Amino acid sequence: MPIYQIDGLTPVVPEESYVHPTAVLIGDVILGKGVYVGPNASLRGDFGRIVIKDGANIQDNCVMHGFPEQDTVVEEDGHIGHSAILHGCVIRRNALVGMNAVVMDGAVIGENSIIGAAAFVKARAEMPADYLIIGSPAKAIRALSPEEREWKKRGTREYQVLVERCKLTMHQVEPLREVEEGRQRLEFDENLRPKSAK
C-alpha cells in the first residue's frame, strides 16, 4: 500500500486495521484499531494531523486533509461515506458523514449525528449530537429516531466486520473470462459475517 513518510513523520497503521492497497497515507496519520480505509482514499497528513480512532471507517475515494496545526479527527465508530471530504474538522463518536458530503475547517459534528449525502458543512459550524444534518449549507433539521440510530450502528458494524473479511480473504487475482455455472452469492448471518453461499 502507498504509505509515505514526510518530514520524518510516518503513518501509524495497527495490525488490527485494514488499509486498501490503493489508498494513500502521507505523514502524520494515526489510525486506531479496527479501522477500515477503502480504495483510493487519500489521507494527507502533510500539514495537519489526521486521526482515525478505533472502529471507524473511511470509505472509497474519501479525502482527509487540514491546515497546519489543525487536526482532522474521526472519533470512535465514525462512519465516513464514499467520496466525502473532511478538511480540518472533528467528527464525534458514532457520527456518520454521508456520500459526497463536505465538512470544512473547524466544524464539529456532534456524537451520533448523521450528515446527509452531498451536504456542505461550513467552516466552524457546530452541529448538535443525535441530529439529522442536511443541505448546503447544512442545517440540523431534527432529532434522529431510535431506528435511525440503530441503522447507523449496524452500517458501521458491517465495516468493522469488513476489516476482518479483507484481512482474511481479499487478495488480487486475474479476472474470470465468463460467469461460472452456479455462481455463488454472498449471504450474511446475524453477526454480519458471510455464510457459505448456497
Secondary structure, DSSP 8 states (H G I E B T S, - for coil): --EE-BTTB--B--TT-EE-TT-EEEEEEEE-TT-EE-TT-EEEEEEEEEEE-TT-EE-TT-EEE--TT--EEE-TT-EE-TT-EEES-EE-TT-EE-TT-EE-TT-EE-TT-EE-TT-EE-TT-EE-TTEEEEETTEEEEEE--HHHHHHHHHHHHHHHHHHHHHHHH-------SS--TT----EE-TTS-EE---
